[in-house]
Every structure is written in C-alpha cells, then in structure tokens.
Amino acid sequence: MAVACGSGFTATVTEQGDVWAFENGRSGVLLGLGTNACQVLPGCVGGANVFDGKAVVMVAAGRKHTACVVSDGTLWSWGKGDYGRLGNGDSKPRQRPERVPKEMFG
C-alpha cells in the first residue's frame, strides 16, 4: 500500500494495485475519476482495467496532479496539466490516467 497527499486531496494504492482518491470538497482537483466533481469519499481511479492490465506499485501527488508507476515500469499521470506538469508534452488537464509516452524521456 502507498499514500500520497496533494493540495487538498489524497491518493492511495491498495494491496491489489488499485488507486483510490478523494479530496476535501473545495480543491477542484481532477482526481482521475473522469470528472472534476467533488469527491469527499474515496473513489476508485482504477487498477489493472485502467493501467493496461498492470497493477500500480507507486503513487505520487503534486499540487493538483497525480502520477503513478505500474508494474511494467511505465509512468501514468492525471490532473491539472498547467505548465506541462503531467509530462505529456502539453498543458491539457486529464480527467483519467494517461500513460506518459517513453519519447518524453529523451
């Protein structure tokens, strides 16, 4: 299990490799649940069904975004994309986890 805290939100990884997230109801953070609606109770971002059949092994949170590493070593991110913080080469927000392309690592 793992826990990461952002600005007004928390993301957790279960023993099964699923990510769950919730917030304080005021932050407007994109939690990866497919909406930016308030989520004060834990909601399942996903597990193997979302991350190409792989379990999440690590999670980290920034001010308004989340990133995780899955069992095959790939990086996924979601949330506010301002200033390129998601690593996808643009500034678009992501309401669902998206794999960061290997090309972005040079």
C-alpha positions as CSV (number, residue, x, y, z in Angstrom):
1,M,0.0,0.0,0.0
2,A,1.0,3.6,-0.6
3,V,-0.4,7.0,0.2
4,A,0.3,10.4,-1.5
5,C,-1.1,13.8,-0.4
6,G,-1.6,16.7,-2.7
7,S,-3.1,20.1,-2.0
8,G,-6.4,19.2,-0.5
9,F,-6.5,15.6,-1.9
10,T,-5.2,12.2,-1.2
11,A,-4.4,9.2,-3.5
12,T,-3.8,5.7,-2.2
13,V,-2.7,2.4,-3.7
14,T,-4.3,-0.8,-2.4
15,E,-2.6,-4.2,-1.9
16,Q,-4.3,-5.2,-5.2
17,G,-2.6,-2.3,-7.1
18,D,-5.7,-0.2,-7.5
19,V,-5.6,3.6,-7.0
20,W,-8.3,5.4,-4.9
21,A,-8.6,9.1,-4.5
22,F,-10.6,11.7,-2.5
23,E,-10.5,15.4,-1.7
24,N,-11.6,18.0,0.8
25,G,-14.5,19.1,-1.4
26,R,-13.1,22.5,-2.2
27,S,-9.9,22.0,-4.3
28,G,-11.4,21.3,-7.7
29,V,-8.7,18.8,-8.4
30,L,-9.0,16.3,-11.2
31,L,-8.8,13.1,-9.3
32,G,-8.7,10.7,-12.2
33,L,-12.3,9.7,-11.7
34,G,-13.5,11.0,-15.1
35,T,-15.0,14.2,-13.6
36,N,-13.9,17.2,-11.7
37,A,-16.8,17.0,-9.3
38,C,-16.3,17.0,-5.5
39,Q,-15.3,13.6,-4.1
40,V,-15.1,13.6,-0.4
41,L,-15.4,9.8,-0.1
42,P,-12.7,7.5,-1.7
43,G,-13.4,6.8,-5.4
44,C,-11.7,4.1,-7.5
45,V,-9.4,5.7,-10.1
46,G,-8.7,2.2,-11.4
47,G,-6.5,-0.8,-11.3
48,A,-5.4,-3.2,-14.0
49,N,-8.5,-2.3,-16.0
50,V,-7.2,1.3,-16.4
51,F,-3.4,0.8,-16.5
52,D,-3.1,-1.6,-19.4
53,G,-3.6,-4.7,-17.2
54,K,-0.9,-3.8,-14.8
55,A,-1.0,-3.1,-11.0
56,V,0.1,0.2,-9.6
57,V,3.2,-0.1,-7.4
58,M,3.9,3.6,-6.6
59,V,1.9,6.9,-6.4
60,A,3.0,10.5,-6.0
61,A,0.9,13.7,-5.8
62,G,1.7,17.3,-6.6
63,R,-0.4,20.4,-6.0
64,K,-3.1,19.5,-8.5
65,H,-2.0,16.3,-10.2
66,T,-1.1,12.7,-9.5
67,A,1.4,10.3,-11.1
68,C,1.9,6.6,-10.6
69,V,4.3,3.8,-11.8
70,V,2.8,0.5,-12.7
71,S,4.4,-3.0,-12.5
72,D,5.9,-2.8,-16.0
73,G,7.7,0.5,-15.1
74,T,5.5,2.8,-17.2
75,L,4.5,6.2,-15.8
76,W,0.9,7.4,-15.8
77,S,-0.4,10.9,-14.9
78,W,-3.6,12.8,-14.5
79,G,-5.0,16.1,-13.1
80,K,-4.2,19.7,-14.0
81,G,-1.8,19.9,-16.9
82,D,-0.7,23.5,-16.5
83,Y,3.0,24.2,-17.2
84,G,3.4,20.7,-18.6
85,R,3.3,19.1,-15.1
86,L,1.8,15.8,-16.4
87,G,4.8,15.1,-18.7
88,N,2.7,14.6,-21.8
89,G,4.1,17.5,-23.8
90,D,1.2,19.8,-23.4
91,S,-0.8,21.7,-20.8
92,K,-4.1,19.9,-21.1
93,P,-5.9,18.6,-18.0
94,R,-6.5,14.9,-17.8
95,Q,-9.6,13.6,-16.0
96,R,-8.4,10.0,-16.4
97,P,-5.0,8.5,-16.1
98,E,-2.9,8.6,-19.3
99,R,0.4,6.8,-19.9
100,V,3.3,9.2,-20.3
101,P,5.0,8.4,-23.7
102,K,8.5,7.0,-23.4
103,E,9.5,9.5,-26.0
104,M,9.0,12.3,-23.4
105,F,12.0,11.0,-21.5
106,G,14.5,11.8,-24.3
